[in-house]
Every structure is written in structure tokens, then in C-alpha cells.
Amino acid sequence: MKRLDGKVSVITGGDSGLGRAVCKLFSKNGASVAILDINMELAHVVANEINEANGIVLLDVVEFVE
């Protein structure tokens, strides 16, 4: 049994850098991974690497200032 079996993780910026590494690590440890990113092309690359073809969401995270 893997440490994250049955868990779902939501990773913003999952197409590169730290986000990509976290996606791979969480997937390797059994989590289902939702990759949230603005770059759909690179998000698909990561999803294919970790076998999460349906776990991609287009998202543009912007800073909220009141």
C-alpha cells in the first residue's frame, strides 16, 4: 500500500518546476492528481507521464487585491 492511496491532490502550476515534481511524487505515492495550469500543452505532457489523462483543469491563478 502506498502512502497516498485513495487521496486526491490538486496541484496548481503542475506543468513545470516544483509543481511538476510534486505531481510526479504524489502520483508515485498513489494519489490521483488534478493538474491545474494555464499551459494546457505542458499540463498534458505531465498528465501523460503520470497516467492522469483526465486530471487536467485550465486555470489562470491571479493575485486578488482588495
N, C-alpha and C positions, 0 to 999 in steps of 0.2 A: 504494500500500500504506500502510495506517495503522500507526502505531507499536505498537498493542496487538493487531493482527490475530492470531487464534488463541489468545489468552490468556483466562483465566477469572479474574475478580475476585470476591472475597467482601467485601461491604460491610455492616458492622453499623450500625444506625441510619440506614438508607438512605431513610427516609420523609421526612426534613426536614433543613433546615440544611446543615451541611457534608457529611453522608452523602449527601444528595440531590444536592448539587453534584458530589460525586465520582462517583456513579453516572452522571450525565449526561456528565461529562468522559470517563470511561473508556469508556462506550458510544460516544461520538462518535469516540474514537480506535480503535475496532474491537474492544474486549474484550466478551466475554459477561459479563453482570453478574448475580450472585446477590445479591438484596436480603434481608438478614436483619433482621427487625424484629418488635416486639411489636404494632405497629399495622398490621394487615393491610389495612385500608381505604386508608390513605395509601400503603402499600407498593404496592398495586395501581395507584394513580394514577401513581406514579413508573414502575412497570413498563410501563404503557401509554404513557407519554411517551417511553420509550426502546425500546419494542418488545421487551420481555423478559417476555412474559406467563407463561412457565413458570419464571422465575427468582426466585420469592418463597419464603422459608422463615420460618415463625413461630418467633421466638426471643426469649426473655427473658434478657438478659445480666444476671447479678447478680454482685456482688462476692464473691469467695471469700476467706474469712479462716480461717487455720489456728488 
